[in-house]
Each structure stands twice: as C-alpha cells, then as structure tokens.
C-alpha cells in the first residue's frame, strides 16, 4: 500500500520481519559470528533497510525519536563498500538492539496510516 510520504513503509516493515526470521535460533553474537548464512542474511537485510531509509524523506524519519535509522544508513554505506572489514559484533548489535524498537515504531506507523486511509 502507498502512504503519503511513506512510499517504502510496507517494504521496510517486511524487511524488519525478514531480519527477525534470519536471527531465529541465534542467542548471542558468538553464535551469530559462527554462522556465515546468518551473517550474510542479516547483513543483507540491514543493507536493504539502509537503502530504504535513504529513500524516505527527512520529515518522515524525524518522527522517530532516535537516530537509529541514521546509524543503519551509515552501516549500509560502510558495509556496501567494505564488507570484508565488518565487525560482526556490531552487525549483531544493530540487528538486535536498534532494529526491534524501530520495527515497533514502523509497524505502529503502518497501522496508523492504514486506519487513516480506511476512515471516510
């Protein structure tokens, strides 16, 4: 669905959900670092999120009280050009500490916008 100013919201929410699935069965950064499949899957989700956040307007992103989205955009820029230098403790921290509250905000925003569209 397309929301005024939030054109990529559904895709962002879906990517956050996919990232959560990628982390299933992982309970520590050590476990995460040991699984090349999990590392690559989570990193790709974070790259995708960074690209999608770059596509949103500054106004939309300013509604979120944290600067987490800026950190994810920065991560996207660094990892896209230097994947071989990534610290997977940091990747795991971004995925488990920054994304979940951001996802909650975005999911609530999605519901709010859907309710606005449904009202006459």
N, C-alpha and C positions, 0 to 999 in steps of 0.2 A: 504494500500500500504506500502511496506517496503522501507525505505530510509537508505542509508549507515549511520550508527551511530545513527539514529533516529528511531529505530525499533518501539517505542511506541508512536510516534508522533500523529498518527491518533486517537489512544485511548485517549491520553491526551487532544487533541482538543475536542473530543466528550464529555469527562468528564467535561471540562470547559463549554461547551454549556449546558450540563445537569444541572450543578450547577446554571447557569443563569436562567434556567427554574424553578428550585427549589426556587429561590428568587422572582419569579413573584408575585406581589401583596404585597410585603413587602417593606416598605419605611423607616424603622427605626429599630434600634437594639431592641427597646422595643417591636415592633410588632413581630420581629423575635423570641425573648425570649418567647413570649406568645404562639407560635405555636410549639408544640412538633414534629409535622410531618415535618415542615420546618427545625427545628433544626437538627433532625436526618438525613434528606435527605442531607442537606448542609454538615454536618459533615462527612457523608459517602463519598460524592464527594471529600472533602478535604483529607480524609484518602486515597482514591484511587489515587488522584493526588500525594500525598507524596510517595506512594509506586511506582508509575510510574516514578517519578523524580529520585528516588533511582536507578531505573533500567537503566537510561540513563548514559552516560559517563560524566565525569567531563568536557571534551572538549566541548561537545555539550552545556552543561549548562553554560559554561563560555562565550558563545556568547551573553547571555542576560546580559545587563549592570547592573542589580540589583541583589541583593541576595535573592529576593523573594522566589525562588524555595527552597533555603536552609531553609527559615522560614517555608515553607509548609512541607518539610521533617521533620523538628523538631516538627511541630504541629502534624504530623502523629504519630510520636513516643510517644509524650506525651498523645495524646488522645486515642491511642490504648490501653494504659496501665492505663489510669486514666480518662475515660470518665466522671465519676461521679464528677470529680473536674474541669471540663471545665468552663471557663468564656465565656458565650455566647456573650458578647460584643466583645471579642477578635475574636471569631469564625466569627461573622458578619463582623468585620473589615477586617479579612483576605479575606473573600469571596467577599467583595465589594470594597476593596482597593488594595489588592495585585493581585488577580486573573485576573481582567479585563485587565490591561496592559500586563500581562504575556500572557493571551489568545491572545491578538492582535499580540504580537511578534510571538507566536507559529503559529498562523494562517498564518501570512506572511511567516514564515519559511516553512510551509507546501506548500504554493503556489510556493515559490521559488524552493523547491525541486521537486515538480511536473513539473515545467517548465524545470528544468534541465533534468529530465527523458524523457520528450516529445521531446526535441531537439535532432536531429540526431548527 
